[in-house]
Amino acid sequence: MRGCERGADRGFVTAEAAVVLCVLVAFTMALVWGLLVVAAQIQCVDAARVGARAAARQDPADAVVSVTRQAAPRGARVMVGREGDQIRVTVVARPPVLSGLPFEVREEAVAPAEDGAETGEAGP
């Protein structure tokens, strides 16, 4: 009778290993994708800061966008605006790999405009 019970367990280890392996692969893929999203977020932060710094120095608009796109993730949208004496640069990008998901990484940087640079005035 014992031999029959042991024979009934055959194949369970293989089935359990297949399920666990699929779960581990899915978990690893999710972890890698999460790291790529964080890396894209950091690139957006850096790009927005670089763009805000360039715009605050009164660099030409096309130069500001060009410098910002160089630092941003590939395919990022760059928006530069001015509100009073504040320059606002926004960088929006889709994370790599699973770009089909409706998920975007967005970052803004604000810098005071250095209007004294173009008039020749000294700063504080």
N, C-alpha and C positions, 0 to 999 in steps of 0.2 A: 504494500500500500504506500509506503514511503517513496518508492521509486516513481510512482505515478504523480505524486505531488511535486516532486522536483522537476519532472518533465514538463509540468504545466507552467513553470516559471521561465522556461526558455523563451528568449526573445524580448523579455521585459527590459533587460539591461540595454539592449540595442535601442529600443523605442525610447526609453528614458534619456539615453545619451543623445539621441537625435533631437529631442525636445530641448534639452538643456543647451545643446550646441547652438540651436536656432536662437534661443533667448540670449545667449552670450554674444552672438554675432550682432543681434539687434541692439543690445545694450552698448556694445563697442561702437557701432555706427552712430548711435545717438550721442555718445560721449565725444566722438571726433567731430560731429556736426556742431555740437555745443561749443567746442573749442574754436572752431572756425568762425562761429558767430561772435564770440568774444574777441577774436583777432580782428574781425571786420569792424567791430565797435571801436576798438582802440585805434585802428587806422582812421576811422571817421573823426574821432576826437582830435587826433594829430592834424588831420587835414583841415578841419574847421579852425583850429588855432593858427595854423600857418596862414590860411586865407585871411583871417581877421587881422593878423599882424601886418600882412602885406597891404590890405585895404586901409588900415589905420595910418600907414606911412604914405598914403595917397598914391600908391602904385596904380598904373592904368588898369581899367576893369578887366581887359582880356588877359593881362599878366596875372591878376589876382585869381581868376578862374583857372588859368593854366597851372599855376603853382599849386592850387588846391587840388586839382585833378591828379597831379603827379603824386601827391601824398595820399589820395583817397583810394579805396578799393576800385577795381576795374568796373566800369559801367555806372559809377556813382553820379548822382545829380547834385549840382552845386548851385546854390542860390545866394546872392550877395545883395544886401539891402542896407539902407541907412535910415535911421530914425533919430532925427535931431543931431546930436553929436556922437551917437553910438553907431558903430558898424556891426552888422549882424551877418554872419556867414553860416549857412546851413548845408550840411552834407547828408544826403540820403542814399543808402546803398542796399542792395539785396545781398544776403549772405551767400557765399559760394556753395557749390554742390547741389543742395536741394532748393534751387532758386524758383522752382515751381510753386513753393508754398507762399501764401500771401503774408509774408513776413518781411519787414524792412528794419534796417538799423538806421537811426537818425541821431544826429548830434549837431548842436549849435555852439557857436562861440561869439562872444560880444567883446568889442574893444573900443575904447574911446578914440575918436578921430583926432589925429595930430594935425589940426588945422594950422598950427604955428609953423609947421615944416614948409608949407607952401608960401607963407607970408614972410618967413625969415625970422620969426619971433623965437626967443629962447624959451624952453620949457621950465617948469619949477625946479 
